[in-house]
Amino acid sequence: MPKFVIEREIPGAGKLGKNELQAISQKSCGVLREMGPQIQWVQSYVTDDKIYCVYNAPDEALVRKHAQQGGFPANEVAQLRTVIDPTTAEA
C-alpha cells in the first residue's frame, strides 16, 4: 500500500501538552475507525510549528478526506517513493 507524509502547519505544535496531543490522537483514530481499514496512521513527528504524519493509504484523496473529516490541516501531502537509511550506503 502506498505511504504518504503529511505536513500539518499547527503554530505552537511543539508546546502542546500531553492531554492536547492525546485529544488530537483520539480524534484522528476515531475518524480512521469510521473510514475503515484502507487508511492507517503509522506515526507522527511534532516540531515547533508543524506535525509531520506518516499514513498508509491507497491514494492521496483518502489522506485528504481524513484530514477534512477530522478538521486537521493537510498543507502538503507527498507520496513516499522509497526509504533510505545508513545501511543504504553499504549496499
N, CA and C atoms as a LAMMPS dump frame, in Angstrom:
ITEM: TIMESTEP
0
ITEM: NUMBER OF ATOMS
273
ITEM: BOX BOUNDS ff ff ff
-5.0000000000000000e+02 5.0000000000000000e+02
-5.0000000000000000e+02 5.0000000000000000e+02
-5.0000000000000000e+02 5.0000000000000000e+02
ITEM: ATOMS id mol type element x y z
1 1 1 N 0.847 -1.174 0
2 1 2 C 0 0 0
3 1 3 C 0.898 1.244 0
4 2 1 N 0.546 2.268 -0.75
5 2 2 C 1.34 3.493 -0.756
6 2 3 C 1.421 4.132 0.631
7 3 1 N 2.518 4.843 0.858
8 3 2 C 2.751 5.526 2.125
9 3 3 C 2.87 7.02 1.826
10 4 1 N 2.289 7.849 2.676
11 4 2 C 2.275 9.291 2.482
12 4 3 C 2.817 10.009 3.706
13 5 1 N 3.458 11.168 3.462
14 5 2 C 3.873 12.068 4.53
15 5 3 C 2.989 13.308 4.413
16 6 1 N 2.374 13.688 5.53
17 6 2 C 1.503 14.852 5.563
18 6 3 C 2.16 15.913 6.434
19 7 1 N 2.28 17.115 5.889
20 7 2 C 2.798 18.234 6.66
21 7 3 C 1.603 19.056 7.132
22 8 1 N 1.473 19.175 8.442
23 8 2 C 0.367 19.924 9.031
24 8 3 C 0.936 21.149 9.743
25 9 1 N 0.599 22.332 9.27
26 9 2 C 1.054 23.55 9.919
27 9 3 C 0.137 23.848 11.1
28 10 1 N 0.71 23.739 12.301
29 10 2 C -0.029 23.979 13.541
30 10 3 C 0.859 24.85 14.425
31 11 1 N 0.674 26.179 14.377
32 11 2 C 1.507 27.059 15.193
33 11 3 C 1.502 26.631 16.661
34 12 1 N 2.69 26.534 17.233
35 12 2 C 2.813 26.138 18.638
36 12 3 C 2.681 24.648 18.881
37 13 1 N 2.737 23.841 17.839
38 13 2 C 2.567 22.386 17.996
39 13 3 C 3.54 21.812 19.02
40 14 1 N 4.753 22.305 19.034
41 14 2 C 5.766 21.789 19.953
42 14 3 C 5.483 22.088 21.408
43 15 1 N 4.548 23.001 21.655
44 15 2 C 4.189 23.355 23.034
45 15 3 C 2.907 22.672 23.497
46 16 1 N 2.311 21.855 22.625
47 16 2 C 1.092 21.143 23.017
48 16 3 C 1.42 20.161 24.128
49 17 1 N 0.56 20.116 25.105
50 17 2 C 0.767 19.212 26.233
51 17 3 C 0.268 17.806 25.942
52 18 1 N 0.54 16.92 26.889
53 18 2 C 0.15 15.514 26.754
54 18 3 C -1.346 15.368 26.499
55 19 1 N -2.168 16.102 27.241
56 19 2 C -3.618 15.995 27.093
57 19 3 C -4.084 16.484 25.726
58 20 1 N -3.474 17.549 25.227
59 20 2 C -3.849 18.079 23.914
60 20 3 C -3.443 17.11 22.806
61 21 1 N -2.25 16.558 22.913
62 21 2 C -1.809 15.577 21.91
63 21 3 C -2.663 14.317 21.965
64 22 1 N -3.069 13.922 23.162
65 22 2 C -3.933 12.757 23.309
66 22 3 C -5.293 13.02 22.65
67 23 1 N -5.837 14.219 22.84
68 23 2 C -7.132 14.552 22.247
69 23 3 C -7.05 14.552 20.717
70 24 1 N -5.965 15.109 20.176
71 24 2 C -5.773 15.104 18.728
72 24 3 C -5.669 13.667 18.221
73 25 1 N -4.913 12.842 18.925
74 25 2 C -4.74 11.433 18.536
75 25 3 C -6.057 10.682 18.593
76 26 1 N -6.838 10.926 19.635
77 26 2 C -8.127 10.249 19.764
78 26 3 C -9.07 10.654 18.639
79 27 1 N -9.066 11.935 18.278
80 27 2 C -9.91 12.404 17.178
81 27 3 C -9.497 11.715 15.88
82 28 1 N -8.189 11.668 15.613
83 28 2 C -7.698 11.029 14.395
84 28 3 C -8.097 9.56 14.345
85 29 1 N -7.897 8.863 15.447
86 29 2 C -8.24 7.428 15.494
87 29 3 C -9.731 7.2 15.308
88 30 1 N -10.544 8.082 15.853
89 30 2 C -11.994 7.959 15.684
90 30 3 C -12.399 8.101 14.218
91 31 1 N -11.81 9.064 13.532
92 31 2 C -12.096 9.252 12.109
93 31 3 C -11.609 8.038 11.317
94 32 1 N -10.435 7.537 11.661
95 32 2 C -9.896 6.357 10.966
96 32 3 C -10.814 5.149 11.141
97 33 1 N -11.352 4.957 12.344
98 33 2 C -12.276 3.829 12.573
99 33 3 C -13.501 3.949 11.674
100 34 1 N -14.011 5.172 11.519
101 34 2 C -15.183 5.39 10.669
102 34 3 C -14.86 5.162 9.191
103 35 1 N -13.631 5.473 8.787
104 35 2 C -13.241 5.351 7.383
105 35 3 C -12.906 3.92 6.986
106 36 1 N -12.579 3.082 7.939
107 36 2 C -12.271 1.692 7.628
108 36 3 C -10.782 1.431 7.523
109 37 1 N -10.426 0.159 7.294
110 37 2 C -9.03 -0.265 7.361
111 37 3 C -8.156 0.127 6.165
112 38 1 N -8.729 0.738 5.14
113 38 2 C -7.922 1.062 3.972
114 38 3 C -6.974 2.238 4.213
115 39 1 N -7.12 2.962 5.327
116 39 2 C -6.201 4.042 5.669
117 39 3 C -5.699 3.804 7.092
118 40 1 N -4.382 3.944 7.272
119 40 2 C -3.767 3.648 8.574
120 40 3 C -2.771 4.74 8.935
121 41 1 N -2.815 5.155 10.186
122 41 2 C -1.856 6.112 10.719
123 41 3 C -0.655 5.318 11.221
124 42 1 N 0.542 5.639 10.751
125 42 2 C 1.756 4.942 11.158
126 42 3 C 2.382 5.632 12.365
127 43 1 N 2.705 6.921 12.227
128 43 2 C 3.251 7.698 13.33
129 43 3 C 3.351 9.15 12.912
130 44 1 N 3.636 10.014 13.886
131 44 2 C 3.771 11.44 13.617
132 44 3 C 4.966 12.003 14.364
133 45 1 N 5.493 13.104 13.815
134 45 2 C 6.636 13.804 14.397
135 45 3 C 6.206 15.244 14.664
136 46 1 N 6.365 15.689 15.902
137 46 2 C 5.951 17.029 16.292
138 46 3 C 7.181 17.935 16.352
139 47 1 N 7.122 19.059 15.625
140 47 2 C 8.171 20.068 15.682
141 47 3 C 7.559 21.338 16.277
142 48 1 N 8.294 22.428 16.258
143 48 2 C 7.79 23.652 16.882
144 48 3 C 6.433 24.09 16.348
145 49 1 N 6.291 24.153 15.029
146 49 2 C 5.065 24.682 14.438
147 49 3 C 4.423 23.777 13.392
148 50 1 N 4.847 22.514 13.355
149 50 2 C 4.292 21.581 12.387
150 50 3 C 4.238 20.177 12.985
151 51 1 N 3.34 19.39 12.431
152 51 2 C 3.306 17.959 12.731
153 51 3 C 3.407 17.235 11.394
154 52 1 N 4.351 16.31 11.312
155 52 2 C 4.543 15.504 10.114
156 52 3 C 4 14.111 10.405
157 53 1 N 3.017 13.699 9.627
158 53 2 C 2.367 12.416 9.855
159 53 3 C 2.666 11.455 8.712
160 54 1 N 2.803 10.188 9.052
161 54 2 C 3.016 9.142 8.055
162 54 3 C 1.769 8.251 8.059
163 55 1 N 1.196 8.082 6.873
164 55 2 C -0.019 7.278 6.718
165 55 3 C 0.155 6.28 5.583
166 56 1 N -0.476 5.136 5.722
167 56 2 C -0.648 4.183 4.623
168 56 3 C -2.052 4.405 4.085
169 57 1 N -2.164 4.553 2.777
170 57 2 C -3.48 4.76 2.16
171 57 3 C -3.375 4.434 0.674
172 58 1 N -4.478 4.069 0.047
173 58 2 C -4.42 3.74 -1.373
174 58 3 C -4.157 4.949 -2.269
175 59 1 N -4.522 6.16 -1.782
176 59 2 C -4.288 7.349 -2.603
177 59 3 C -4.33 8.61 -1.74
178 60 1 N -3.869 9.704 -2.336
179 60 2 C -3.812 10.989 -1.639
180 60 3 C -5.202 11.498 -1.26
181 61 1 N -6.182 11.219 -2.102
182 61 2 C -7.538 11.697 -1.841
183 61 3 C -8.066 11.189 -0.499
184 62 1 N -7.767 9.952 -0.169
185 62 2 C -8.233 9.4 1.105
186 62 3 C -7.52 10.06 2.284
187 63 1 N -6.25 10.375 2.117
188 63 2 C -5.498 11.086 3.158
189 63 3 C -6.129 12.456 3.394
190 64 1 N -6.448 13.148 2.322
191 64 2 C -7.061 14.475 2.443
192 64 3 C -8.471 14.392 3.025
193 65 1 N -9.189 13.339 2.701
194 65 2 C -10.535 13.145 3.269
195 65 3 C -10.437 12.969 4.785
196 66 1 N -9.458 12.197 5.247
197 66 2 C -9.255 12.018 6.692
198 66 3 C -8.999 13.364 7.353
199 67 1 N -8.131 14.178 6.749
200 67 2 C -7.821 15.486 7.308
201 67 3 C -9.073 16.359 7.371
202 68 1 N -9.85 16.353 6.304
203 68 2 C -11.061 17.167 6.246
204 68 3 C -12.075 16.721 7.295
205 69 1 N -12.3 15.422 7.405
206 69 2 C -13.27 14.907 8.365
207 69 3 C -12.824 15.13 9.806
208 70 1 N -11.516 15.12 10.035
209 70 2 C -11.007 15.325 11.386
210 70 3 C -10.79 16.778 11.75
211 71 1 N -10.864 17.655 10.746
212 71 2 C -10.617 19.066 10.997
213 71 3 C -9.137 19.38 11.163
214 72 1 N -8.289 18.554 10.545
215 72 2 C -6.842 18.734 10.623
216 72 3 C -6.339 19.42 9.36
217 73 1 N -5.335 20.287 9.477
218 73 2 C -4.744 20.814 8.246
219 73 3 C -3.932 19.727 7.541
220 74 1 N -3.893 19.809 6.242
221 74 2 C -3.03 18.934 5.438
222 74 3 C -2.407 19.837 4.388
223 75 1 N -1.45 20.66 4.839
224 75 2 C -0.868 21.673 3.97
225 75 3 C -0.115 21.071 2.793
226 76 1 N 0.583 19.981 3.032
227 76 2 C 1.288 19.267 1.964
228 76 3 C 1.088 17.772 2.175
229 77 1 N 0.85 17.069 1.089
230 77 2 C 0.742 15.61 1.122
231 77 3 C 1.654 15.079 0.029
232 78 1 N 2.604 14.232 0.409
233 78 2 C 3.551 13.691 -0.563
234 78 3 C 3.623 12.176 -0.417
235 79 1 N 3.573 11.492 -1.551
236 79 2 C 3.717 10.037 -1.524
237 79 3 C 5.189 9.681 -1.413
238 80 1 N 5.507 8.796 -0.476
239 80 2 C 6.88 8.316 -0.338
240 80 3 C 7.181 7.355 -1.487
241 81 1 N 8.34 7.513 -2.074
242 81 2 C 8.739 6.644 -3.179
243 81 3 C 9.683 5.541 -2.725
244 82 1 N 10.519 5.853 -1.741
245 82 2 C 11.431 4.859 -1.195
246 82 3 C 11.924 5.368 0.153
247 83 1 N 12.503 4.484 0.923
248 83 2 C 13.07 4.839 2.219
249 83 3 C 14.547 4.473 2.187
250 84 1 N 15.365 5.396 2.649
251 84 2 C 16.789 5.124 2.758
252 84 3 C 17.23 5.357 4.203
253 85 1 N 18.312 4.748 4.574
254 85 2 C 18.887 4.921 5.912
255 85 3 C 20.378 4.656 5.807
256 86 1 N 21.133 4.691 6.907
257 86 2 C 22.577 4.485 6.813
258 86 3 C 22.991 3.177 6.137
259 87 1 N 22.138 2.154 6.223
260 87 2 C 22.509 0.891 5.59
261 87 3 C 22.457 0.992 4.065
262 88 1 N 21.781 1.995 3.531
263 88 2 C 21.73 2.194 2.081
264 88 3 C 23.124 2.458 1.537
265 89 1 N 23.969 3.093 2.326
266 89 2 C 25.334 3.396 1.899
267 89 3 C 26.174 2.134 1.734
268 90 1 N 25.766 1.064 2.385
269 90 2 C 26.536 -0.176 2.352
270 90 3 C 26.162 -1.072 1.177
271 91 1 N 25.046 -0.837 0.587
272 91 2 C 24.56 -1.72 -0.491
273 91 3 C 25.321 -1.55 -1.782
